[in-house]
């Protein structure tokens, strides 16, 4: 299960790196507005908030990569950052859009389930 868990964790890290790019660099572009279903006005008004959110997603990705780089010794680091991903995904689903549960929390839950003995 270690290989499957590490592949799943790598996928979650990649997702969060993509979220970083979308929120920090592409938020107010036509592509970013289409992904997040926002208007040009809303995107312009919320650009700094989205960039801040993207930075946090980058920290989650970095933490997961860090855990992966530690190998077996990174179990606790992987667990912690996956838990953060799941909590953020559930919070986003409750406060913003239920879709976030499936895009962010569910991959984290699957990776965490594979990580546990």
C-alpha positions, 0 to 999 in steps of 0.5 A: 500500500505504500506505493499506492499511498505515495502516488495518491499523495503525489496526486493531491500535491499536484492538485494543490500546485494547480490550485496555486497556479489557478488562484495566484496567476490565472484568477482573473483570466478568462480560463480562471474565471471559467474554472471558478465561474466568476465575473470579471468584476468579481475576479478583479475585486477578489484577486488579492484574496484568491492569491492569498488562498493560492499561497496556502494551497502551495504550502499544502502541496509543499508539505505533502512533497516534503513528507514524500521526500522523507520516505517512511520517516515522513509518515507523520508529515504526510498525515498532518498535511493530508488532514489539513487538506481534508479539513480545508476541503470540508470547510470549503464545501460547507462555506463556499461550494459543495463541489470542493468536497469532491475536488479537494477533500475526497482525494485527500481522504483516499490518500489518507485511507491508503496511508493508514495501516 
